[in-house]
Every structure is written in structure tokens, then in C-alpha cells.
Amino acid sequence: MESISHTTVNWTDLIKLTLPIAMGYYAAGIAYGILGVNAGLPAWLVIALSVLVYSGAAQYAAIPLFASAAGFLPLVVGTLLISLRQIFYTLAQHQDLPPKGLKRWYATASITDESYALMSTQDSANRAEKMVRINFLCQFYWVSATIIGVLLGNEFSNAIPHLAFALPCLFINLAYEQYCRIRKLFPLLMALTAFIIAKIFMPSWVMLAAILLCIFFILAQHKRKLMLQIQGENHAE
């Protein structure tokens, strides 16, 4: 993805920059809207989840929970665990958040996998303003896609197979974009290893277990680098 180096933030440039995300979000968002109403959820609830929750993976996971009347606690706990990773996105971009006010609150609450991946490719110029606008555009794509899916509803639920795979396809595309930019295999191998281990030992909690394993791998690698750095400084003395 191409970085913007302008001193001012231009909506047209940001729309062009977020176009790959828009393509993925419209595919996944429309699929989510169709699956939601097809599962018996009211249209207003399907759309409200995109506005208030705004977490594709959590919203997909919430569909069967709502449909089976699982109750409030499983919904809250499930959403929290699935969206836990976004806390680390906020921590990683803490210095780039708007200084205060509604913009800071919105930028913090609206970070997603895709907007974080995109922001990590941008230069530091006007990054706070870019973050707010990029997050807003991404949420606009997702909410409008959800509305389209709700309107299509049951008409297309059986006509288009494997709708639920739209979101994983988007993640695969983003992973490829990141690899093309940094040319490092470690993040991909780490995620694949974590997924395989989680799939074998915790098949009922694959996503959560894989995320926690990735966090463990990252912390272990960071600790190893610190130890090597300390050893190097001791040798230098």
C-alpha cells in the first residue's frame, strides 16, 4: 500500500489508500448482513452491532449466540475475548493518537486489524488526523456494507455459498500486503505455528488460544533481544 507524504490530510487520497480495505469490507460486511438476517436476527440489531461493536470477527461469532438465545454473559465474554487483541493495537499506536477530546476517544475505540495494519505503513506526518479519518472511512465501509447485506437478506443467502469465508480472505490479503512491505517471515510463521498448536490442543478456543500464543512468542522474542543487548553491553565494558 502506498504511503501518503502530504503535509495536509486529503480525503480523496485517504479514500484511494483505503480502497483495498473497502473491497474486503464490502465483501465481508455484506456477507455478515445476509447471514445475520438469515439467522433470524432483526435488521436493526444486525446494523447496530456494526455501529456499536464494529468488530467483524466478534460480530460473526455473535450471530449463532444471538440466534440460540445464549444469554448476555456469553455474548459479552465472547466479544471481549475475541476483541482483546485490539488493546495491543491501541498501545502500539498510543503516541500517534489525537491529543484529547472526541477524536482521541473515537480513534482509540475504532482501531481494527485492517486500520492498524494500514496505519503502520504510514509516515509520521499528520498521523493522528489520518488515524481518525482512516478509522472513520473503514467503519463507513463496514456499516454501509452491513446495510446492503441486510437489504439483500434471505434473497442471496443460498445463492452465494461460503459467505462466512469473506472475512478470513480479507485477513489473508492484509497479511500478504504486510509481508510485501517488510519482507519478514517471522510474523507469518508465528501466526501459523500458534494456529496449529491452538487447533490441536484447544479446538474450542482456537482464536483466543492462537492470540495468546502469539503474545507469548512476541514477549519471548523481545526478552531474548533485551538479554542479548545486555550481554553485548557487558562485553563492551
Secondary structure as the mmCIF struct_conf table of DSSP 4:
data_model
#
loop_
_struct_conf.conf_type_id
_struct_conf.id
_struct_conf.beg_label_comp_id
_struct_conf.beg_label_asym_id
_struct_conf.beg_label_seq_id
_struct_conf.end_label_comp_id
_struct_conf.end_label_asym_id
_struct_conf.end_label_seq_id
HELX_LH_PP_P HELX_LH_PP_P1 GLU A 2 ILE A 4
BEND BEND1 THR A 7 THR A 8
HELX_RH_AL_P HELX_RH_AL_P1 TRP A 11 LEU A 17
TURN_TY1_P TURN_TY1_P1 THR A 18 THR A 18
HELX_RH_AL_P HELX_RH_AL_P2 LEU A 19 ASN A 38
TURN_TY1_P TURN_TY1_P2 ALA A 39 GLY A 40
HELX_RH_AL_P HELX_RH_AL_P3 ALA A 43 LEU A 52
TURN_TY1_P TURN_TY1_P3 VAL A 53 VAL A 53
HELX_RH_AL_P HELX_RH_AL_P4 GLY A 56 ALA A 67
TURN_TY1_P TURN_TY1_P4 SER A 68 ALA A 69
HELX_RH_AL_P HELX_RH_AL_P5 PHE A 72 ILE A 82
TURN_TY1_P TURN_TY1_P5 SER A 83 LEU A 84
HELX_RH_AL_P HELX_RH_AL_P6 ARG A 85 ALA A 92
TURN_TY1_P TURN_TY1_P6 GLN A 93 GLN A 93
HELX_RH_3T_P HELX_RH_3T_P1 HIS A 94 ASP A 96
BEND BEND2 LEU A 97 LEU A 97
BEND BEND3 PRO A 99 LYS A 100
HELX_RH_AL_P HELX_RH_AL_P7 GLY A 101 ALA A 109
TURN_TY1_P TURN_TY1_P7 SER A 110 SER A 110
HELX_RH_AL_P HELX_RH_AL_P8 ASP A 113 MET A 119
TURN_TY1_P TURN_TY1_P8 SER A 120 THR A 121
BEND BEND4 GLN A 122 GLN A 122
BEND BEND5 SER A 124 SER A 124
TURN_TY1_P TURN_TY1_P9 ALA A 125 ASN A 126
HELX_RH_AL_P HELX_RH_AL_P9 ARG A 127 LEU A 152
TURN_TY1_P TURN_TY1_P10 GLY A 153 GLY A 153
HELX_RH_AL_P HELX_RH_AL_P10 ASN A 154 SER A 157
TURN_TY1_P TURN_TY1_P11 ASN A 158 ALA A 159
BEND BEND6 ILE A 160 PRO A 161
HELX_RH_3T_P HELX_RH_3T_P2 LEU A 163 PHE A 165
HELX_RH_AL_P HELX_RH_AL_P11 ALA A 166 ILE A 182
BEND BEND7 LEU A 185 LEU A 185
HELX_RH_AL_P HELX_RH_AL_P12 PHE A 186 PHE A 201
HELX_RH_3T_P HELX_RH_3T_P3 PRO A 203 TRP A 205
HELX_RH_AL_P HELX_RH_AL_P13 VAL A 206 ALA A 236
#
